[in-house]
Amino acid sequence: MKDGSRTRIEPYENRHAESIANDLFGGMSAEEVRQGRDGLIAPGPDEVLSVCALSESKVVGVCTGVRKRWMGERHRIEMVQVVVAEDFQRIGIARFMLKAIAMHFVERGVEMVQVSTEGSNEKAIASYERIGFMEFGVLKRGLKHGNRYADEVMMWMKIEDLLG
Ligand SMILES: CC(C)(COP(=O)(O)OP(=O)(O)OC[C@H]1O[C@@H](n2cnc3c(N)ncnc32)[C@H](O)[C@@H]1OP(=O)(O)O)[C@@H](O)C(=O)NCCC(=O)NCCS
C-alpha cells in the first residue's frame, strides 16, 4: 500500500540526480539535472532549499523554495518545480515537501509562501487550494515554453498556516 508518511525528505544532493532523471523527469539526463540543480542551489541555504522525497532509494518528488532577493520582499519565498511521481500522488508528498521547506525558512524570518502554475493545470491548483493557498492573480501569458505562452495562476499563503 502507498503511504506518504513512508517517504522521507532530504535536501537535494548530487547523488539524487540519477534517480530524478530516471524516475521523475523522463527525457532528461542525470548530467542535465545535476547542472540545473547546481545553478539553482548555488546561492546557498539562506536563499534556496531544494528537497527530494525518497521512497527507499528512489526519488518520488522534488520541490525547491527560493527566497525573494530584493529589499522589501525578503519575507517571501516562492516554491518552484513541485513535482511528484504519478504513482505517488495524492498521499501527501507535496504537502510534506512544502512543509519541510517552510520549516527551514520560517527560522530565517520568512512569513509568506507563493506558488504558481499554468492556468490549465487544474490538478495543481486543486492541490494547492487544499493545502491552503489562495489565488491572488493571473498573469496573462506569464509563462513561455518555447513559442507557447500560457497564463500563470499565482497563489500565496502564510507560512505559519502551512506549518500549522
Ligand atoms: C500538483 C502535485 C505536485 C501535487 O502533489 P501531491 O503529492 O499529489 O499532493 P498531496 O498529496 O500533498 O496533496 C495535497 C492536497 O491536495 C489534494 N489533491 C492532490 N491531488 C489532487 C487532485 N488531483 N484533485 C483534487 N485534490 C487533490 C490532496 O488530497 C491533499 O488534500 P488533503 O490532504 O486535504 O486530502 C502533483 O499532482 C504533481 O506532481 N503534478 C504534476 C506536476 C505539476 O503539475 N506540478 C505543479 C506545477 S508548479
The ligand as a MOL file (V3000), in Angstrom:
LIG
                    3D

  0  0  0     0  0            999 V3000
M  V30 BEGIN CTAB
M  V30 COUNTS 48 50 0 0 0
M  V30 BEGIN ATOM
M  V30 1 C 0.4930 19.0740 -8.0930 0
M  V30 2 C 1.2440 17.9320 -7.4070 0
M  V30 3 C 2.6600 18.4010 -7.1120 0
M  V30 4 C 0.5340 17.5810 -6.0680 0
M  V30 5 O 1.3200 16.6120 -5.4020 0
M  V30 6 P 0.7060 15.5080 -4.4070 0
M  V30 7 O 1.8200 14.8850 -3.6590 0
M  V30 8 O -0.1940 14.6110 -5.1400 0
M  V30 9 O -0.1490 16.4180 -3.4220 0
M  V30 10 P -0.5890 15.9930 -1.9300 0
M  V30 11 O -0.8330 14.5080 -1.8940 0
M  V30 12 O 0.3560 16.5720 -0.9590 0
M  V30 13 O -1.9980 16.6830 -1.8360 0
M  V30 14 C -2.2470 17.8940 -1.1520 0
M  V30 15 C -3.7440 18.0630 -1.0600 0
M  V30 16 O -4.2800 18.2320 -2.3700 0
M  V30 17 C -5.2340 17.2040 -2.6340 0
M  V30 18 N -5.0830 16.7870 -4.0340 0
M  V30 19 C -3.9980 16.2140 -4.6010 0
M  V30 20 N -4.2340 15.9820 -5.9150 0
M  V30 21 C -5.4910 16.4280 -6.1450 0
M  V30 22 C -6.3170 16.4390 -7.2990 0
M  V30 23 N -5.8760 15.9240 -8.4490 0
M  V30 24 N -7.5550 16.9540 -7.1850 0
M  V30 25 C -8.0060 17.4520 -6.0170 0
M  V30 26 N -7.2580 17.4740 -4.8640 0
M  V30 27 C -6.0240 16.9550 -4.9450 0
M  V30 28 C -4.8910 16.0590 -1.7030 0
M  V30 29 O -5.9980 15.2440 -1.4510 0
M  V30 30 C -4.4180 16.8250 -0.4780 0
M  V30 31 O -5.5050 17.3080 0.2750 0
M  V30 32 P -5.9350 16.6040 1.6740 0
M  V30 33 O -4.6700 16.4520 2.4770 0
M  V30 34 O -6.8880 17.5560 2.2640 0
M  V30 35 O -6.5090 15.2810 1.2830 0
M  V30 36 C 1.2460 16.6620 -8.2860 0
M  V30 37 O -0.0630 16.4220 -8.7450 0
M  V30 38 C 2.1930 16.7460 -9.4790 0
M  V30 39 O 3.3830 16.4710 -9.3820 0
M  V30 40 N 1.6600 17.0910 -10.6540 0
M  V30 41 C 2.4870 17.1500 -11.8770 0
M  V30 42 C 3.4850 18.2690 -11.8420 0
M  V30 43 C 2.8220 19.6020 -11.6250 0
M  V30 44 O 1.8430 19.9260 -12.2850 0
M  V30 45 N 3.3710 20.3890 -10.6870 0
M  V30 46 C 2.8670 21.7080 -10.3810 0
M  V30 47 C 3.4030 22.6970 -11.3190 0
M  V30 48 S 4.0390 24.0600 -10.4520 0
M  V30 END ATOM
M  V30 BEGIN BOND
M  V30 1 1 1 2
M  V30 2 1 2 3
M  V30 3 1 2 4
M  V30 4 1 2 36
M  V30 5 1 4 5
M  V30 6 1 5 6
M  V30 7 2 6 7
M  V30 8 1 6 8
M  V30 9 1 6 9
M  V30 10 1 9 10
M  V30 11 2 10 11
M  V30 12 1 10 12
M  V30 13 1 10 13
M  V30 14 1 13 14
M  V30 15 1 14 15
M  V30 16 1 15 16
M  V30 17 1 15 30
M  V30 18 1 16 17
M  V30 19 1 17 18
M  V30 20 1 17 28
M  V30 21 1 18 19
M  V30 22 1 18 27
M  V30 23 2 19 20
M  V30 24 1 20 21
M  V30 25 1 21 22
M  V30 26 2 21 27
M  V30 27 1 22 23
M  V30 28 2 22 24
M  V30 29 1 24 25
M  V30 30 2 25 26
M  V30 31 1 26 27
M  V30 32 1 28 29
M  V30 33 1 28 30
M  V30 34 1 30 31
M  V30 35 1 31 32
M  V30 36 2 32 33
M  V30 37 1 32 34
M  V30 38 1 32 35
M  V30 39 1 36 37
M  V30 40 1 36 38
M  V30 41 2 38 39
M  V30 42 1 38 40
M  V30 43 1 40 41
M  V30 44 1 41 42
M  V30 45 1 42 43
M  V30 46 2 43 44
M  V30 47 1 43 45
M  V30 48 1 45 46
M  V30 49 1 46 47
M  V30 50 1 47 48
M  V30 END BOND
M  V30 END CTAB
M  END
